[in-house]
Amino acid sequence: MNRGTKFRKPRPKKPATDKTASEIVRELKEGNSPTGDYRERSLKIHGLICAKCGREFDFKNRHLLTVHHKDSNYRNNPADGSNWENLCIYCHDDEHSRGLLGDCLFGKGRGKS
């Protein structure tokens, strides 16, 4: 390594929209974002139960219940809830780690083909 070499900090990526951070925060709070408040809608449609392990939730612990998008597109929020399933935080983590584990076990990704 040369002592004369200067390292630059990477430039922050430009947001995909021209909105300011405060405008985005306001939209999220008001529920006017493209994703809206799909969590509450999913909880009403599917109930306070994990679709994978069957654990039931109540008002006190409902924060442990998450909404999983079946097609992995958080912007795809049909009114009928067909792209959602309510999962507890443990099952949700498991669902998203399955691909990583498979890639690791079967040698996919990270420079291998």
N, CA, C and O of each residue as an XYZ file, in Angstrom:
452
protein
N       0.849     -1.181      0.000
C       0.000      0.000      0.000
C       0.886      1.232      0.000
O       1.796      1.342      0.822
N       0.633      2.148     -0.902
C       1.378      3.402     -0.958
C       0.857      4.363      0.074
O      -0.351      4.503      0.264
N       1.789      5.031      0.747
C       1.353      6.003      1.744
C       0.712      7.216      1.085
O      -0.075      7.914      1.725
N       1.023      7.477     -0.147
C       0.460      8.626     -0.841
C      -0.945      8.395     -1.378
O      -1.597      9.327     -1.849
N      -1.406      7.162     -1.308
C      -2.737      6.841     -1.820
C      -3.794      7.396     -0.886
O      -3.754      7.186      0.326
N      -4.727      8.100     -1.468
C      -5.831      8.638     -0.678
C      -7.064      7.796     -0.914
O      -7.347      7.367     -2.032
N      -7.780      7.573      0.152
C      -9.017      6.827      0.046
C     -10.175      7.799      0.144
O     -10.211      8.662      1.021
N     -11.115      7.645     -0.765
C     -12.301      8.495     -0.732
C     -13.456      7.710     -0.170
O     -13.573      6.503     -0.380
N     -14.298      8.404      0.539
C     -15.529      7.792      1.014
C     -16.442      7.610     -0.190
O     -16.498      8.478     -1.061
N     -17.148      6.507     -0.246
C     -18.083      6.331     -1.365
C     -19.181      7.388     -1.300
O     -19.655      7.757     -0.225
N     -19.564      7.854     -2.461
C     -20.638      8.841     -2.519
C     -21.964      8.191     -2.168
O     -22.236      7.063     -2.580
N     -22.784      8.892     -1.413
C     -24.100      8.314     -1.109
C     -24.917      8.186     -2.386
O     -24.866      9.046     -3.265
N     -25.670      7.097     -2.469
C     -26.508      6.890     -3.642
C     -27.649      7.889     -3.633
O     -28.206      8.217     -2.586
N     -27.984      8.364     -4.823
C     -29.101      9.288     -4.939
C     -30.402      8.524     -4.779
O     -30.545      7.416     -5.295
N     -31.345      9.110     -4.068
C     -32.629      8.416     -3.937
C     -33.314      8.286     -5.290
O     -33.104      9.094     -6.194
N     -34.133      7.257     -5.405
C     -34.827      6.992     -6.665
C     -35.893      8.042     -6.945
O     -36.395      8.126     -8.066
N     -36.242      8.833     -5.954
C     -37.275      9.841     -6.127
C     -36.715     11.209     -5.784
O     -35.664     11.312     -5.150
N     -37.396     12.238     -6.189
C     -36.948     13.591     -5.899
C     -37.523     14.112     -4.587
O     -37.381     15.294     -4.275
N     -38.158     13.255     -3.832
C     -38.779     13.668     -2.576
C     -37.722     13.837     -1.495
O     -36.699     13.152     -1.493
N     -37.982     14.748     -0.587
C     -37.091     14.925      0.545
C     -37.405     13.853      1.584
O     -38.453     13.210      1.536
N     -36.488     13.676      2.514
C     -36.690     12.684      3.570
C     -37.926     13.002      4.398
O     -38.671     12.097      4.775
N     -38.149     14.277      4.683
C     -39.309     14.650      5.496
C     -40.616     14.355      4.759
O     -41.606     13.985      5.390
N     -40.633     14.513      3.425
C     -41.833     14.187      2.652
C     -42.115     12.679      2.695
O     -43.267     12.261      2.812
N     -41.069     11.883      2.602
C     -41.226     10.437      2.643
C     -41.733      9.995      4.011
O     -42.627      9.153      4.101
N     -41.165     10.559      5.077
C     -41.597     10.226      6.434
C     -43.059     10.598      6.626
O     -43.829      9.825      7.197
N     -43.448     11.786      6.150
C     -44.841     12.228      6.279
C     -45.780     11.266      5.550
O     -46.832     10.907      6.079
N     -45.405     10.850      4.340
C     -46.232      9.906      3.578
C     -46.383      8.577      4.306
O     -47.468      7.996      4.337
N     -45.297      8.103      4.886
C     -45.368      6.841      5.615
C     -46.271      6.952      6.831
O     -47.047      6.039      7.112
N     -46.178      8.058      7.553
C     -47.022      8.258      8.731
C     -48.495      8.376      8.352
O     -49.367      7.888      9.073
N     -48.771      9.022      7.224
C     -50.155      9.214      6.789
C     -50.716      7.996      6.073
O     -51.921      7.901      5.839
N     -49.844      7.075      5.730
C     -50.305      5.884      5.016
C     -50.533      6.134      3.537
O     -51.257      5.377      2.891
N     -49.926      7.186      2.986
C     -50.101      7.515      1.569
C     -48.978      6.974      0.702
O     -48.908      7.282     -0.488
N     -48.103      6.177      1.282
C     -46.993      5.653      0.504
C     -47.495      4.548     -0.415
O     -48.612      4.059     -0.247
N     -46.673      4.149     -1.392
C     -47.099      3.078     -2.290
C     -47.415      1.791     -1.533
O     -48.242      0.996     -1.982
N     -46.764      1.579     -0.391
C     -47.016      0.376      0.371
C     -48.221      0.535      1.281
O     -48.833     -0.462      1.663
N     -48.578      1.768      1.640
C     -49.727      2.009      2.508
C     -49.558      1.327      3.852
O     -48.434      1.060      4.275
N     -50.637      1.048      4.513
C     -50.578      0.378      5.801
C     -51.070     -1.059      5.632
O     -52.106     -1.447      6.171
N     -50.312     -1.824      4.883
C     -50.721     -3.188      4.584
C     -50.659     -4.087      5.815
O     -51.360     -5.098      5.863
N     -49.848     -3.751      6.803
C     -49.741     -4.600      7.993
C     -51.086     -4.710      8.707
O     -51.541     -5.810      9.022
N     -51.712     -3.576      8.956
C     -53.009     -3.596      9.647
C     -54.062     -4.331      8.823
O     -54.886     -5.065      9.368
N     -54.029     -4.129      7.508
C     -54.992     -4.820      6.640
C     -54.763     -6.328      6.678
O     -55.717     -7.104      6.732
N     -53.501     -6.738      6.650
C     -53.189     -8.161      6.692
C     -53.600     -8.782      8.020
O     -54.109     -9.902      8.047
N     -53.386     -8.072      9.113
C     -53.780     -8.595     10.417
C     -55.298     -8.770     10.505
O     -55.785     -9.715     11.126
N     -56.042     -7.849      9.876
C     -57.505     -7.972      9.872
C     -57.963     -9.141      9.001
O     -58.861     -9.894      9.379
N     -57.342     -9.282      7.839
C     -57.747    -10.326      6.893
C     -57.356    -11.718      7.404
O     -58.180    -12.632      7.426
N     -56.110    -11.866      7.807
C     -55.571    -13.189      8.132
C     -55.602    -13.526      9.623
O     -55.366    -14.673     10.003
N     -55.885    -12.557     10.452
C     -55.953    -12.815     11.884
C     -54.607    -12.750     12.574
O     -53.567    -12.627     11.926
N     -54.634    -12.834     13.886
C     -53.426    -12.728     14.698
C     -52.838    -14.117     14.962
O     -52.764    -14.581     16.100
N     -52.422    -14.763     13.866
C     -51.867    -16.109     13.966
C     -50.766    -16.269     12.922
O     -50.877    -15.765     11.805
N     -49.702    -16.976     13.301
C     -48.611    -17.222     12.372
C     -49.030    -18.309     11.385
O     -49.457    -19.390     11.791
N     -48.909    -18.022     10.100
C     -49.333    -18.963      9.064
C     -48.424    -20.184      8.986
O     -48.797    -21.195      8.391
N     -47.246    -20.101      9.576
C     -46.300    -21.208      9.471
C     -46.328    -22.119     10.700
O     -46.480    -23.333     10.565
N     -46.184    -21.545     11.891
C     -46.110    -22.375     13.097
C     -47.428    -22.441     13.863
O     -47.582    -23.271     14.759
N     -48.373    -21.579     13.521
C     -49.681    -21.602     14.158
C     -49.775    -20.895     15.496
O     -50.806    -20.965     16.165
N     -48.706    -20.213     15.895
C     -48.735    -19.491     17.173
C     -49.775    -18.380     17.108
O     -49.861    -17.653     16.118
N     -50.559    -18.256     18.167
C     -51.585    -17.218     18.228
C     -51.072    -16.016     19.003
O     -50.294    -16.153     19.947
N     -51.516    -14.846     18.592
C     -51.085    -13.595     19.202
C     -52.299    -12.833     19.707
O     -53.431    -13.084     19.292
N     -52.038    -11.896     20.612
C     -53.106    -11.032     21.114
C     -52.619     -9.587     21.041
O     -51.557     -9.309     20.485
N     -53.397     -8.681     21.602
C     -53.073     -7.262     21.521
C     -51.712     -6.951     22.145
O     -50.999     -6.073     21.658
N     -51.347     -7.652     23.205
C     -50.102     -7.370     23.927
C     -48.851     -7.789     23.158
O     -47.819     -7.124     23.253
N     -48.926     -8.861     22.413
C     -47.720     -9.345     21.728
C     -47.831     -9.329     20.206
O     -47.020     -9.961     19.528
N     -48.798     -8.634     19.665
C     -48.985     -8.608     18.209
C     -47.811     -7.978     17.467
O     -47.666     -8.169     16.260
N     -46.964     -7.220     18.189
C     -45.790     -6.625     17.548
C     -44.793     -7.699     17.095
O     -43.906     -7.413     16.290
N     -44.929     -8.926     17.601
C     -44.066    -10.029     17.189
C     -44.559    -10.714     15.913
O     -43.916    -11.632     15.405
N     -45.689    -10.265     15.407
C     -46.262    -10.827     14.191
C     -45.955     -9.890     13.026
O     -46.245     -8.695     13.093
N     -45.375    -10.427     11.973
C     -44.966     -9.623     10.824
C     -45.753    -10.040      9.585
O     -46.420    -11.074      9.572
N     -45.665     -9.226      8.559
C     -46.313     -9.550      7.289
C     -45.229     -9.913      6.284
O     -44.324     -9.124      6.011
N     -45.336    -11.110      5.742
C     -44.395    -11.587      4.731
C     -45.051    -11.477      3.366
O     -46.189    -11.906      3.181
N     -44.327    -10.896      2.405
C     -44.812    -10.812      1.028
C     -44.377    -12.088      0.297
O     -43.183    -12.346      0.150
N     -45.320    -12.857     -0.146
C     -45.037    -14.150     -0.762
C     -44.137    -14.031     -1.983
O     -43.287    -14.890     -2.217
N     -44.322    -12.960     -2.770
C     -43.501    -12.786     -3.969
C     -42.270    -11.918     -3.719
O     -41.561    -11.562     -4.660
N     -42.012    -11.574     -2.456
C     -40.860    -10.759     -2.030
C     -40.909     -9.322     -2.535
O     -39.909     -8.611     -2.436
N     -42.030     -8.876     -3.067
C     -42.173     -7.506     -3.548
C     -43.052     -6.736     -2.569
O     -44.275     -6.875     -2.581
N     -42.426     -5.928     -1.724
C     -43.177     -5.218     -0.688
C     -44.109     -4.149     -1.260
O     -44.925     -3.595     -0.523
N     -44.008     -3.852     -2.540
C     -44.913     -2.889     -3.163
C     -46.153     -3.566     -3.753
O     -47.101     -2.889     -4.150
N     -46.144     -4.884     -3.809
C     -47.280     -5.628     -4.342
C     -48.238     -5.923     -3.193
O     -48.088     -6.915     -2.481
N     -49.219     -5.049     -3.027
C     -50.144     -5.135     -1.908
C     -51.595     -5.142     -2.378
O     -52.298     -4.143     -2.235
N     -52.049     -6.275     -2.943
C     -53.437     -6.345     -3.398
C     -54.399     -6.234     -2.221
O     -54.104     -6.700     -1.121
N     -55.541     -5.621     -2.461
C     -56.524     -5.369     -1.399
C     -57.038     -6.647     -0.759
O     -57.446     -6.635      0.402
N     -57.025     -7.748     -1.499
C     -57.537     -9.001     -0.937
C     -56.511     -9.733     -0.066
O     -56.828    -10.762      0.531
N     -55.285     -9.208      0.008
C     -54.255     -9.804      0.860
C     -53.643    -11.075      0.320
O     -52.996    -11.812      1.064
N     -53.831    -11.348     -0.960
C     -53.362    -12.607     -1.533
C     -51.838    -12.730     -1.608
O     -51.326    -13.833     -1.797
N     -51.103    -11.622     -1.463
C     -49.645    -11.677     -1.499
C     -49.037    -11.667     -0.098
O     -47.814    -11.634      0.040
N     -49.853    -11.695      0.920
C     -49.365    -11.606      2.287
C     -49.616    -12.880      3.060
O     -50.559    -13.624      2.790
N     -48.752    -13.109      4.023
C     -49.026    -14.090      5.057
C     -48.417    -13.561      6.344
O     -47.299    -13.046      6.345
N     -49.150    -13.689      7.434
C     -48.667    -13.233      8.725
C     -47.753    -14.301      9.300
O     -48.146    -15.458      9.448
N     -46.523    -13.899      9.623
C     -45.549    -14.811     10.204
C     -44.989    -14.210     11.480
O     -44.777    -13.000     11.556
N     -44.744    -15.051     12.490
C     -44.073    -14.545     13.681
C     -42.639    -14.190     13.284
O     -42.156    -14.612     12.233
N     -41.979    -13.425     14.116
C     -40.640    -12.952     13.753
C     -39.673    -14.113     13.532
O     -38.759    -14.003     12.714
N     -39.859    -15.217     14.245
C     -38.965    -16.364     14.109
C     -39.174    -17.067     12.764
O     -38.210    -17.403     12.075
N     -40.424    -17.282     12.404
C     -40.720    -17.917     11.110
C     -40.359    -16.994      9.954
O     -39.929    -17.469      8.903
N     -40.524    -15.685     10.125
C     -40.175    -14.737      9.077
C     -38.665    -14.764      8.830
O     -38.219    -14.791      7.683
N     -37.884    -14.758      9.912
C     -36.431    -14.860      9.755
C     -36.052    -16.170      9.070
O     -35.183    -16.190      8.199
N     -36.700    -17.257      9.462
C     -36.427    -18.552      8.856
C     -36.741    -18.532      7.360
O     -35.972    -19.054      6.553
N     -37.856    -17.938      7.001
C     -38.272    -17.860      5.600
C     -37.235    -17.132      4.749
O     -36.934    -17.554      3.633
N     -36.691    -16.033      5.280
C     -35.731    -15.244      4.506
C     -34.320    -15.815      4.562
O     -33.481    -15.431      3.747
N     -34.033    -16.710      5.484
C     -32.690    -17.290      5.551
C     -32.591    -18.592      4.762
O     -31.488    -19.099      4.561
N     -33.712    -19.142      4.314
C     -33.698    -20.420      3.588
C     -32.840    -20.361      2.336
O     -32.073    -21.287      2.076
N     -32.949    -19.306      1.565
C     -32.153    -19.182      0.350
C     -30.673    -19.079      0.650
O     -29.846    -19.645     -0.066
N     -30.338    -18.360      1.705
C     -28.933    -18.214      2.084
C     -28.342    -19.555      2.495
O     -27.219    -19.885      2.113
N     -29.086    -20.320      3.265
C     -28.620    -21.627      3.705
C     -28.449    -22.567      2.515
O     -27.453    -23.285      2.421
N     -29.418    -22.559      1.613
C     -29.321    -23.406      0.429
C     -28.122    -23.052     -0.426
O     -27.420    -23.938     -0.913
N     -27.884    -21.771     -0.611
C     -26.729    -21.331     -1.392
C     -25.430    -21.783     -0.739
O     -24.495    -22.198     -1.423
N     -25.378    -21.700      0.569
C     -24.186    -22.093      1.304
C     -23.959    -23.600      1.201
O     -22.835    -24.044      0.968
N     -25.008    -24.377      1.373
C     -24.883    -25.835      1.346
C     -24.576    -26.394     -0.029
O     -23.837    -27.370     -0.160
N     -25.145    -25.772     -1.055
C     -24.993    -26.307     -2.402
C     -24.010    -25.526     -3.265
O     -23.945    -25.745     -4.474
N     -23.241    -24.613     -2.661
C     -22.156    -23.940     -3.345
C     -22.554    -22.888     -4.344
O     -21.768    -22.566     -5.236
N     -23.750    -22.335     -4.229
C     -24.172    -21.289     -5.158
C     -23.768    -19.933     -4.608
O     -23.615    -19.773     -3.397
N     -23.596    -18.961     -5.483
C     -23.289    -17.598     -5.067
C     -21.811    -17.449     -4.725
O     -21.050    -18.414     -4.795
N     -21.425    -16.283     -4.369
C     -20.066    -15.920     -3.944
C     -18.983    -16.520     -4.837
O     -18.111    -17.252     -4.370
N     -19.051    -16.205     -6.099
C     -17.998    -16.573     -7.006
C     -18.081    -17.985     -7.567
O     -17.241    -18.374     -8.379
N     -19.059    -18.746     -7.156
C     -19.199    -20.100     -7.688
C     -20.366    -20.125     -8.662
O     -21.317    -19.355     -8.531
N     -20.282    -21.018     -9.638
C     -21.391    -21.110    -10.620
C     -21.954    -22.476    -10.705
O     -22.882    -22.714    -11.478
